Amino acid sequence: MRVLVDTNVLIIGALDLAINKDSPEKKILELLVERKLKLVYSSKLLEEYCRIALKLKDKQFSSWIRYLIITLDSNFVNDNEIEQIKDNFKDKLPKEDLVHFLACVLGGVDYLISNNREFLKKAQNNSFSCMLPSQFLEELKESR
């Protein structure tokens, strides 16, 4: 199952993992680490993960996030491909969410997982499901 995990979910999951706090975000990160989910990302998204990790914590945490992402079972979406179709979607989503949405489209995700309700609403389409972390985990549990 391919997923794009928005920055807010991945960073909260990593922070909760570090302090062993249970949360839907931590569970999603654990599923990625256990290779039960395949992460879809682009270099811009990886940069964002690392930039936010550095801002919230420190360089070591940011480096750990980078290492984690590149060693996961993942599907990398080339930024050049995103740039080629960006203009077709620029009016659909805010600029800060557009690259994430296009990585979903090009990466063939099954789910976009985010805590940003506005982004989820605007990204709704027929190609993939858009869900909060708790909704995703509930759907995953029901499908098993």
Secondary structure, DSSP 8 states (H G I E B T S, - for coil): -EEEE-HHHHHHHHHHHHTT---HHHHHHHHHHTTSSEEEEEHHHHHHHHHHHHHHT-HHHHHHHHHHHHHSSEEEE-HHHHHHHHHHHTTTS-HHHHHHHHHHHHHT-SEEE-S-HHHHHHH--SSSEEE-HHHHHHHHHHH-
